[in-house]
Amino acid sequence: MNERANHSESPAAKETAAAAGTADGTVVTATKGAAPATESMDDAAFRDRFAAMLRNRRSHRDFLPDALPEDEVREFLELVMTSPSAFNMQARAVVRIQDPDVRAAVHAAARKQRQVLEAPLLLAFVAEPDGWEDTFDEVASQYLASGRWDDSFAAEKRDRIAGFQKQRRDLGRSREYALRDATIAASFAMLAAEARGWATSPMTGFDEEALKAAIGADDSARDVSVALLLAVGRPAGAPKDPGRLPLERRVYVDEYPL
Ligand SMILES: Cc1cc2nc3c(=O)[nH]c(=O)nc-3n(C[C@H](O)[C@H](O)[C@H](O)COP(=O)(O)O)c2cc1C
């Protein structure tokens, strides 16, 4: 059964959901071919720790110089890439800046913000407005292999995405849409880093053209944008919470106030 036949869930997913329906929050084991086992999120202790992590996250500008273990960086990047994207086309990329000369050029492009030079890990989140044209075949082959799509549905999907993208391009909004995917990936990175005890500095204080030139993104066959720079490392300080406006000030019901 594929997505055209059943847009909700595959039989395997349903099987897993049924098996996972334990009220006590125990870990379940997935059946063969089903989605991987997952731990119930209905867990007060987890919720409290996750809430504390969100509340206590701060933007850091001071980092210890210690390198982050490479295996942890890889696992972290894998988690970053679990972030959702429009149509699952994954039209966003991360450039890890390692070469000292490239980093110096990025530093200059980013108004010489010190964390750009000093953090052990520096990432640029790149938005690819037409990136789906490059990723579609690979993504489709994964869907086909998993049985979620068949060939005719893949063809339909390609047409549908092409239609959406054309509309966005005609409205001059391709870049704006692509920036969303890349920014969501950066948000995942901030939280995945936090969960490891690492700190982050999200940045948009840069000259985008200079930054693109620094990482070779100006030469790209396709027009791309840099959504965000993210410095990551172990914290060297404890920035104070600048606070947030009260909920009533920033959350509305049904109507956005003029
Ligand atoms: C989109 C975005 C761009 C930002 N750009 C910069 C930046 O260029 N330099 C910087 O030091 N901080 C930057 N910040 C960090 C913000 O100043 C910070 O998130 C805000 O002051 C709230 O502090 P907190 O993150 O510690 O809660 C940026 C944050 C966001 C979300």
The ligand as a Gaussian input file, in Angstrom:
#p B3LYP/6-31G(d) Opt

LIG

0 1
 C       17.705000      35.084000      13.473000
 C       18.667000      35.463000      14.572000
 C       19.788000      36.205000      14.276000
 C       20.712000      36.548000      15.269000
 N       21.880000      37.176000      14.930000
 C       22.818000      37.385000      15.872000
 C       24.088000      37.902000      15.530000
 O       24.394000      38.179000      14.379000
 N       24.989000      38.098000      16.527000
 C       24.713000      37.767000      17.826000
 O       25.591000      37.964000      18.671000
 N       23.524000      37.261000      18.186000
 C       22.569000      37.038000      17.246000
 N       21.371000      36.465000      17.587000
 C       21.096000      36.110000      18.982000
 C       20.025000      37.015000      19.602000
 O       20.564000      38.275000      19.896000
 C       19.480000      36.312000      20.856000
 O       18.844000      35.136000      20.463000
 C       18.499000      37.202000      21.611000
 O       19.144000      38.317000      22.123000
 C       17.841000      36.445000      22.752000
 O       18.813000      35.905000      23.608000
 P       18.844000      34.359000      23.930000
 O       19.077000      33.629000      22.645000
 O       19.986000      34.178000      24.889000
 O       17.535000      34.015000      24.551000
 C       20.453000      36.139000      16.614000
 C       19.316000      35.400000      16.900000
 C       18.443000      35.037000      15.894000
 C       17.246000      34.187000      16.232000

